[in-house]
Amino acid sequence: MVFSIFNSNLLFIFLFLLVCQPSHGVAEDSSTRRLFGSSRAIPSCGELVLKSQCSQNSKCSWCTSQDLDDMCFSKSEALRLPNQVFSCGSVR
């Protein structure tokens, strides 16, 4: 009886650890996605540092500021930025 409980607990732990392993299609860092284990990550809008890179992504908007650095934001983030500080292209 004790032996079967020990085996079922061991089996449960093994299955739990197996399920918790990261999948091969998604990188361990959930901020970037990887396709089938390739090293080419899809950058987020905040990682794009050039206006030309930002404008190529339809989900991003380049925002300028006189007080802060010009930055690339997602369109949903750009809508929430204060108008007094940032001017974002094709969002407002």
C-alpha positions in Angstrom: 0.0 0.0 0.0 2.7 2.5 1.0 4.7 1.5 -2.1 1.8 2.2 -4.5 1.2 5.6 -2.9 4.9 6.4 -3.3 4.9 5.3 -6.9 1.8 7.3 -7.7 3.3 10.4 -6.1 6.5 9.9 -8.0 4.5 9.5 -11.2 2.6 12.7 -10.5 5.8 14.7 -9.9 7.3 13.3 -13.1 4.2 14.3 -15.1 4.1 17.7 -13.5 7.7 18.4 -14.4 7.1 17.2 -17.9 4.2 19.5 -18.4 6.0 22.5 -17.0 8.9 22.2 -19.6 8.9 25.0 -22.1 7.6 24.0 -25.5 9.9 24.0 -28.6 7.8 26.6 -30.4 8.1 29.3 -27.7 11.2 30.8 -26.2 11.8 30.6 -22.5 11.6 34.4 -22.4 7.9 35.1 -23.2 8.6 38.6 -24.3 9.8 37.4 -27.7 8.4 34.6 -29.9 10.6 32.1 -31.7 9.4 29.9 -34.6 10.5 26.3 -34.3 13.5 27.0 -32.3 15.1 29.5 -34.7 17.2 32.3 -33.3 15.3 35.0 -35.2 12.9 36.7 -32.7 10.0 39.0 -33.6 10.9 42.3 -32.0 8.4 44.3 -30.1 7.8 47.9 -31.0 9.8 49.1 -28.0 12.9 47.3 -29.3 12.9 49.1 -32.6 15.2 52.1 -32.4 15.1 53.5 -35.9 12.1 55.4 -37.4 12.5 53.4 -40.6 12.2 50.1 -38.7 9.2 51.3 -36.7 7.3 52.5 -39.8 7.8 49.2 -41.5 5.8 47.4 -38.8 2.0 48.0 -39.2 1.4 47.5 -35.4 3.9 50.2 -34.4 3.9 54.0 -34.4 6.9 56.4 -34.2 6.5 59.1 -31.6 8.5 62.2 -31.2 9.0 64.4 -28.2 10.9 67.7 -27.5 11.5 66.6 -23.9 12.2 62.9 -24.2 13.8 60.6 -26.8 11.9 59.8 -29.9 10.6 56.2 -29.6 8.6 53.5 -31.2 5.5 52.4 -29.5 2.7 49.9 -30.3 -0.3 51.8 -31.6 -2.3 51.0 -28.5 0.4 52.4 -26.3 0.8 55.5 -28.6 -2.9 56.3 -28.1 -2.4 56.4 -24.3 0.6 58.8 -24.4 0.0 62.4 -23.3 -0.5 64.8 -26.2 1.5 67.4 -24.4 4.7 65.3 -24.5 4.5 63.0 -27.5 3.4 63.5 -31.1 2.8 60.1 -32.8 2.4 59.6 -36.5 -0.7 58.0 -38.0 -2.3 57.3 -34.7 -3.9 60.7 -33.8 
